[in-house]
Amino acid sequence: MLTAVIVVLQILCCLALIFLILMHSGKGGGLSDMFGGSVGSAAAGSTVVEKNLDRITVTVAVIFAFTNIILLLRLQ
């Protein structure tokens, strides 16, 4: 039962990471430009939205890493 919950959390984190990484603006701009991110493109990465997006991405990545470790230890 616990393994199934962790696998579901792993899948949700994986999908969230894909979405969050695509939201980041890169050299040519990302999907965040479609939602008003291009307004502050002169100060790339210094806007509040970009900082919050960075924090959320790091948090989801840490959860993803922990679920990987938990699954590794449970499946041995």
ROTIDO-300890 format. One record per atom (N, C-alpha, C): atom name; residue in one letter; x, y, z. Coordinates in steps of 0.001 Angstrom, whole numbers, plus 500000, padded with zeros to 6 digits. Each point is the difference from the previous one (the first is absolute). Layout:
+------+------+--------+--------+--------+
: site : code :      u :      v :      w :
+------+------+--------+--------+--------+
:   CA :    A :      X :      Y :      Z :
...
+------+------+--------+--------+--------+
END
This chain:
+------+------+--------+--------+--------+
: site : code :      u :      v :      w :
+------+------+--------+--------+--------+
:    N :    M : 500824 : 498804 : 500000 :
:   CA :    M : 499176 : 501196 : 500000 :
:    C :    M : 500870 : 501263 : 500000 :
:    N :    L : 501013 : 500025 : 500874 :
:   CA :    L : 500875 : 501164 : 500088 :
:    C :    L : 500794 : 500178 : 498714 :
:    N :    T : 500401 : 498900 : 499393 :
:   CA :    T : 500751 : 500079 : 498752 :
:    C :    T : 499144 : 500611 : 498900 :
:    N :    A : 498729 : 499655 : 499955 :
:   CA :    A : 499108 : 500561 : 498982 :
:    C :    A : 499833 : 501501 : 500189 :
:    N :    V : 499907 : 500452 : 501235 :
:   CA :    V : 499873 : 501429 : 500273 :
:    C :    V : 501265 : 500735 : 499570 :
:    N :    I : 501154 : 499409 : 500273 :
:   CA :    I : 501268 : 500622 : 499626 :
:    C :    I : 500154 : 500037 : 498486 :
:    N :    V : 499559 : 498966 : 499311 :
:   CA :    V : 500080 : 499971 : 498537 :
:    C :    V : 499099 : 501085 : 499403 :
:    N :    V : 498812 : 500171 : 500552 :
:   CA :    V : 499102 : 501056 : 499522 :
:    C :    V : 500625 : 501368 : 500244 :
:    N :    L : 500602 : 500204 : 501171 :
:   CA :    L : 500677 : 501260 : 500302 :
:    C :    L : 501169 : 500226 : 499050 :
:    N :    Q : 500705 : 498935 : 499674 :
:   CA :    Q : 501123 : 500074 : 499059 :
:    C :    Q : 499524 : 500448 : 498623 :
:    N :    I : 498916 : 499436 : 499536 :
:   CA :    I : 499462 : 500356 : 498679 :
:    C :    I : 499528 : 501450 : 499990 :
:    N :    L : 499325 : 500432 : 501065 :
:   CA :    L : 499549 : 501385 : 500078 :
:    C :    L : 501175 : 500972 : 500027 :
:    N :    C : 501047 : 499645 : 500736 :
:   CA :    C : 501195 : 500848 : 500032 :
:    C :    C : 500665 : 500053 : 498635 :
:    N :    C : 500025 : 498890 : 499318 :
:   CA :    C : 500613 : 499946 : 498672 :
:    C :    C : 499257 : 500916 : 499026 :
:    N :    L : 498685 : 499925 : 500001 :
:   CA :    L : 499214 : 500855 : 499116 :
:    C :    L : 500123 : 501470 : 500383 :
:    N :    A : 500040 : 500269 : 501297 :
:   CA :    A : 500159 : 501380 : 500465 :
:    C :    A : 501358 : 500556 : 499600 :
:    N :    L : 501044 : 499181 : 500096 :
:   CA :    L : 501332 : 500452 : 499596 :
:    C :    L : 500056 : 500316 : 498507 :
:    N :    I : 499377 : 499171 : 499196 :
:   CA :    I : 499976 : 500260 : 498564 :
:    C :    I : 499328 : 501340 : 499732 :
:    N :    F : 498851 : 500229 : 500624 :
:   CA :    F : 499274 : 501253 : 499809 :
:    C :    F : 500801 : 501193 : 500507 :
:    N :    L : 500583 : 499881 : 501191 :
:   CA :    L : 500730 : 501122 : 500587 :
:    C :    L : 501253 : 500349 : 499209 :
:    N :    I : 500704 : 499001 : 499511 :
:   CA :    I : 501208 : 500264 : 499215 :
:    C :    I : 499638 : 500669 : 498680 :
:    N :    L : 498892 : 499588 : 499407 :
:   CA :    L : 499571 : 500654 : 498764 :
:    C :    L : 499544 : 501433 : 500243 :
:    N :    M : 499566 : 500314 : 501202 :
:   CA :    M : 499562 : 501358 : 500317 :
:    C :    M : 501170 : 500973 : 500120 :
:    N :    H : 501191 : 499492 : 500287 :
:   CA :    H : 501166 : 500880 : 500132 :
:    C :    H : 500352 : 500620 : 498653 :
:    N :    S : 500453 : 501223 : 500059 :
:   CA :    S : 500417 : 500645 : 498753 :
:    C :    S : 501475 : 499699 : 499782 :
:    N :    G : 500312 : 499602 : 498817 :
:   CA :    G : 501378 : 499696 : 499650 :
:    C :    G : 500595 : 501135 : 499195 :
:    N :    K : 500930 : 499658 : 499119 :
:   CA :    K : 500646 : 501030 : 499177 :
:    C :    K : 498991 : 500669 : 499072 :
:    N :    G : 499179 : 499214 : 499365 :
:   CA :    G : 499028 : 500540 : 499071 :
:    C :    G : 498641 : 500204 : 500619 :
:    N :    G : 499877 : 499777 : 501296 :
:   CA :    G : 498711 : 500116 : 500670 :
:    C :    G : 499342 : 498653 : 500084 :
:    N :    G : 499248 : 499795 : 501033 :
:   CA :    G : 499323 : 498732 : 500189 :
:    C :    G : 498502 : 500183 : 499924 :
:    N :    L : 499295 : 499031 : 500532 :
:   CA :    L : 498552 : 500099 : 500018 :
:    C :    L : 499522 : 501102 : 500932 :
:    N :    S : 500868 : 500446 : 500919 :
:   CA :    S : 499605 : 501073 : 500903 :
:    C :    S : 499791 : 501308 : 499248 :
:    N :    D : 500595 : 500143 : 498820 :
:   CA :    D : 499779 : 501194 : 499187 :
:    C :    D : 498558 : 500086 : 499525 :
:    N :    M : 499376 : 498859 : 499828 :
:   CA :    M : 498609 : 499993 : 499554 :
:    C :    M : 499071 : 500534 : 501085 :
:    N :    F : 500417 : 499935 : 501253 :
:   CA :    F : 499154 : 500412 : 501109 :
:    C :    F : 500470 : 501308 : 500625 :
:    N :    G : 500640 : 500842 : 499239 :
:   CA :    G : 500392 : 501311 : 500482 :
:    C :    G : 501395 : 500073 : 500544 :
:    N :    G : 500798 : 498984 : 499818 :
:   CA :    G : 501370 : 500014 : 500495 :
:    C :    G : 500934 : 500855 : 499179 :
:    N :    S : 499585 : 500370 : 498790 :
:   CA :    S : 500870 : 500791 : 499131 :
:    C :    S : 500030 : 501465 : 500395 :
:    N :    V : 499130 : 500417 : 500908 :
:   CA :    V : 499958 : 501399 : 500419 :
:    C :    V : 501304 : 500386 : 500679 :
:    N :    G : 500534 : 499133 : 500845 :
:   CA :    G : 501241 : 500301 : 500697 :
:    C :    G : 501182 : 499266 : 499433 :
:    N :    S : 500060 : 499834 : 498701 :
:   CA :    S : 501076 : 499217 : 499396 :
:    C :    S : 501350 : 500699 : 500095 :
:    N :    A : 500011 : 501328 : 500218 :
:   CA :    A : 501271 : 500717 : 500142 :
:    C :    A : 500722 : 499571 : 501277 :
:    N :    A : 499236 : 499691 : 501033 :
:   CA :    A : 500579 : 499539 : 501264 :
:    C :    A : 499678 : 498523 : 500163 :
:    N :    A : 500512 : 499184 : 499111 :
:   CA :    A : 499654 : 498580 : 499964 :
:    C :    A : 500394 : 499313 : 501297 :
:    N :    G : 499031 : 499341 : 500618 :
:   CA :    G : 500260 : 499248 : 501212 :
:    C :    G : 499919 : 500821 : 501266 :
:    N :    S : 499814 : 501301 : 499920 :
:   CA :    S : 499985 : 500813 : 501202 :
:    C :    S : 498587 : 500394 : 500413 :
:    N :    T : 499001 : 499623 : 499221 :
:   CA :    T : 498640 : 500345 : 500371 :
:    C :    T : 499517 : 499077 : 501109 :
:    N :    V : 498965 : 500438 : 500679 :
:   CA :    V : 499435 : 499208 : 501098 :
:    C :    V : 499425 : 498695 : 499468 :
:    N :    V : 499404 : 500063 : 498820 :
:   CA :    V : 499409 : 498795 : 499417 :
:    C :    V : 501086 : 498967 : 499703 :
:    N :    E : 501113 : 500428 : 499444 :
:   CA :    E : 501092 : 499072 : 499692 :
:    C :    E : 500606 : 499415 : 501272 :
:    N :    K : 500145 : 500813 : 501025 :
:   CA :    K : 500549 : 499496 : 501265 :
:    C :    K : 499069 : 498970 : 500624 :
:    N :    N : 498701 : 500286 : 499984 :
:   CA :    N : 499046 : 499034 : 500542 :
:    C :    N : 499964 : 498730 : 499169 :
:    N :    L : 500115 : 500144 : 498694 :
:   CA :    L : 500037 : 498825 : 499127 :
:    C :    L : 501243 : 499158 : 500282 :
:    N :    D : 501129 : 500667 : 500247 :
:   CA :    D : 501225 : 499281 : 500369 :
:    C :    D : 499816 : 499239 : 501308 :
:    N :    R : 499417 : 500650 : 500989 :
:   CA :    R : 499794 : 499357 : 501310 :
:    C :    R : 499075 : 498799 : 499896 :
:    N :    I : 498920 : 500147 : 499252 :
:   CA :    I : 499060 : 498890 : 499848 :
:    C :    I : 500662 : 498845 : 499259 :
:    N :    T : 500774 : 500302 : 498977 :
:   CA :    T : 500686 : 498956 : 499229 :
:    C :    T : 500991 : 499241 : 500872 :
:    N :    V : 500763 : 500717 : 500813 :
:   CA :    V : 500967 : 499341 : 500885 :
:    C :    V : 499279 : 499132 : 501025 :
:    N :    T : 498899 : 500499 : 500546 :
:   CA :    T : 499236 : 499222 : 500989 :
:    C :    T : 499465 : 498712 : 499392 :
:    N :    V : 499427 : 500088 : 498818 :
:   CA :    V : 499469 : 498801 : 499341 :
:    C :    V : 501132 : 499048 : 499636 :
:    N :    A : 501156 : 500530 : 499607 :
:   CA :    A : 501141 : 499143 : 499672 :
:    C :    A : 500515 : 499260 : 501230 :
:    N :    V : 499997 : 500660 : 501156 :
:   CA :    V : 500432 : 499338 : 501243 :
:    C :    V : 499011 : 498895 : 500376 :
:    N :    I : 498710 : 500271 : 499868 :
:   CA :    I : 498994 : 498967 : 500282 :
:    C :    I : 500176 : 498830 : 499038 :
:    N :    F : 500267 : 500293 : 498739 :
:   CA :    F : 500239 : 498954 : 499003 :
:    C :    F : 501208 : 499147 : 500382 :
:    N :    A : 501074 : 500642 : 500459 :
:   CA :    A : 501205 : 499264 : 500403 :
:    C :    A : 499720 : 499114 : 501212 :
:    N :    F : 499266 : 500536 : 500983 :
:   CA :    F : 499688 : 499196 : 501185 :
:    C :    F : 499106 : 498819 : 499663 :
:    N :    T : 499033 : 500182 : 499118 :
:   CA :    T : 499160 : 498863 : 499625 :
:    C :    T : 500806 : 498956 : 499234 :
:    N :    N : 500984 : 500439 : 499222 :
:   CA :    N : 500890 : 499042 : 499338 :
:    C :    N : 500761 : 499167 : 501012 :
:    N :    I : 500534 : 500656 : 501015 :
:   CA :    I : 500777 : 499297 : 501029 :
:    C :    I : 499104 : 499042 : 500783 :
:    N :    I : 498800 : 500453 : 500352 :
:   CA :    I : 499069 : 499153 : 500755 :
:    C :    I : 499620 : 498771 : 499179 :
:    N :    L : 499720 : 500198 : 498719 :
:   CA :    L : 499652 : 498861 : 499151 :
:    C :    L : 501176 : 499035 : 499845 :
:    N :    L : 501195 : 500551 : 499888 :
:   CA :    L : 501185 : 499156 : 499890 :
:    C :    L : 500151 : 499126 : 501245 :
:    N :    L : 499825 : 500582 : 501159 :
:   CA :    L : 500167 : 499255 : 501252 :
:    C :    L : 498851 : 499006 : 500231 :
:    N :    R : 498791 : 500334 : 499566 :
:   CA :    R : 498862 : 499115 : 500213 :
:    C :    R : 500000 : 498804 : 499040 :
:    N :    L : 500553 : 500194 : 498821 :
:   CA :    L : 499948 : 498927 : 498999 :
:    C :    L : 501197 : 499044 : 500075 :
:    N :    Q : 500894 : 500225 : 500946 :
:   CA :    Q : 501135 : 499085 : 500137 :
:    C :    Q : 499653 : 498838 : 500881 :
+------+------+--------+--------+--------+
END
